[in-house]
Amino acid sequence: MTSTSTLARAARLGSTRKRGVTLIEAVLYISIALALIVGGLVFFQQASLAQRTNSAVRNISAIASETRGLFSQQNNFNGLDTSSLINAGAVPTSLINGTDLKNEWGGNIVVASTGGTGVNADNGFTVIYPNLPTGACVRLTNTDSSGSGRVGSGIRSVQFKPAGIGSWSSPFLPASNGLSPSAVAVATACGQTGGIADVRFTFNR
């Protein structure tokens, strides 16, 4: 006959085993949950970057197109500035923040004539698009050899600098091979320290 003490030990042993299995299951559940959370965050960040980048493509293209249209009857872009575009209703309303234009990353967009003197004075215009993360910067600034890219055509050059500081780089010109993603991903372009860059597009008429 099995003694009472033996039955009690067996019951305690079974209970311990059950607690052990439950603990392992809990750790497993937590690990799976953490993996799902991390994966979800990565997916959200990538989706958010893609969404903002696509929005920037549309907005830069619209600014360039509307600027050309607004000055189509003029010999050059003399007098062009951000305020004149806002007053003419020539910019997407989603960008307007009072007297400024704010891009998808909270930076102030600046539009201006290229300036200069002589016969080539004001023969183009610039669009400064600041605070671009490296991934967005690379996607927005690569072009083919004719100067056509995701943000439009007639891109004369692209310049870069660290966000909010420093001087503009020497112009990156769409040469025979254009501006490839690898060409604009370097440290002097989109790969600025801190992973954020200001970009200045120069457009032809």
N, C-alpha and C positions, 0 to 999 in steps of 0.2 A: 504494500500500500504506500502510495506517495504521501510523504509527510506534508504538513501545512507549510513548514519552512521552505521546502523544496518548491512548492507551488508559488510561494511568495517571491523566491529568487527568480523563478522563471518569468513571473509577471513583470518584475523590475527590469529584467534583461530585455523582454519584449518592448517595454516602454522606452528603454534607452535606445534600442534599435530604431524605434519609430521616430524618436526625437532626432537621431542622427540622420535619417533619411530626409526628414523635414528640413533640417538645416542645409543639407546638400541641395535640396530642391530650391530653397530660398536663395542660396548663392547663385544657382543657375538662373533663376528667374531675374535676379538683380543684374547679372551679367548680360542677359539678353536685353533687358530693358535699357541698360546703359548703351549697349551697342546700337539699339534702335534710336535712342536719343541723339547720340553722336552722329549717326548716319543721317538722321533727320536734319540736324543743324548744318551739316556739310551740304546736303541737298538744298536746304533753304538758302544758304549763302550763295551757292552757285546759281540757283534760280533767280535770286535777287540781283546778282551781278549781271546776268544775262538780260533781265528785264530792264535794268537801268541803262545798260549799254545799248539795247535796241531803241530805247526812248531817246538816248543821246544821238544815235544815228539819225532818227527822224528830225530831231530838233536842229541839229547842225545843218542838215540838208535843207530844212525849211528856211533857216536864217540866210544861208548862202543864196538860195533861189529867190527869196523875197528881196534881198539886198540888190541883186542883179536887176530884178524887175523894177524896183523903186528908182534905180538910177539908169534905167535903160535909155532914157532920153537925154542923158548927160554925157559929156565927153569923158568924164572921169568920176571918181568917187569923193571928190572934194566936199567936205562938210559932213561926211558920214560919221555918225557916232551912235552909241547905244540908245541915247535919248531920242534921236531922230527916228530910229526904227520903231521904238515903242509908241511914239506919238503918231506915226503913220499906220499903226496897227499891222506892222510887217513882221511880227514875231509871234510864236505860239503863246497864247494867253497863259498857259500853264507855267511858263517861265517867269512871268512878270511878278515882281515883288516890290511894290511901290515904284520907285524910280530905277530899280535895278532889275537885272535878269539873273535868276538863280538856276544853276543846273541841277542835275539829279543828285549830285554829291554836295550840294550846299555852297558851291563856289560862285563868285560873281562872273558872269559872262561879259566880255568886253568886245565890242565890234568897232572897228575904226578903219579909216583909209590907210593905205600904205605910206602916204606922205611922199617926201622926196622933192626934188626940183627938176626943172627942165621938161623935156617932152614926155618923160615917163612918170612925171609926178602924179600921185594918186591914181595910178593905172590898175590898182588892185585893192583888195581889202583883207583885213585880218580878223579872225575870230579866236579869241582866247577862251579856252575851255579848261578851267582849273580843277584841281583836287581829284584827278583820275587815278584809281587803283591800277596797278600794272596790267592786270588782265584786260580791263576796259581800254586802257591806253593803247595796248598792242592791237586790239581789234579795231579801234577807231582810226589809227594812223597809218596802217599799211596801205599802199597804193600800187597800181600797175605803172608801167613806164610812161603812160600818157598823163599821169596825175589823177586818175580816177580811182576812187576807193569807196568804202561803205558810206562815207558822209557826203559823197557827191563827186563831181568832176571839176577839172580846172584847178586842181590843187597845185600851186606853184612850189610850195615848200612847207615843211613842218619843223617847228622848233620846240625845245623842251627846257624845263628848269625844275629844280626842287619846288615843292608846293609852297607858295607864298614868299619865297626868298630867292636870292641869287640872280644871276643874269641868264638871258636866253642863250641856248647853245647855238653853234653855227647851224645854218639852215640845212636840214636833211632834204635833199633834192631827189625827186623821182627820176633816177637815171635809167639806163637801158634795162635794168632788171626791176625798176620800181623801188618801192620801199617794202621789203619783205618783213614778215613778222619777226624773223631773227635779227634783221637790221635795226628795227625800232625797239627791240627788247633789251638793248645794251644799257650799261649803267649811265651813259650820257644822254639817254633818251627816256624810254618808259621805265627802265629799271633804276630809277633814282633811289637814293638812300631813304629808307622808310616806306618804300613801296607806293608812294604817291607822287604824281607829277602834274605840273601845269603844262598845257599844250597850246601852242599858237599856230593855227592854220593860216597860211596866206593863199588867197584865191585869186586867180586871174578873172578878167571880165568874162 
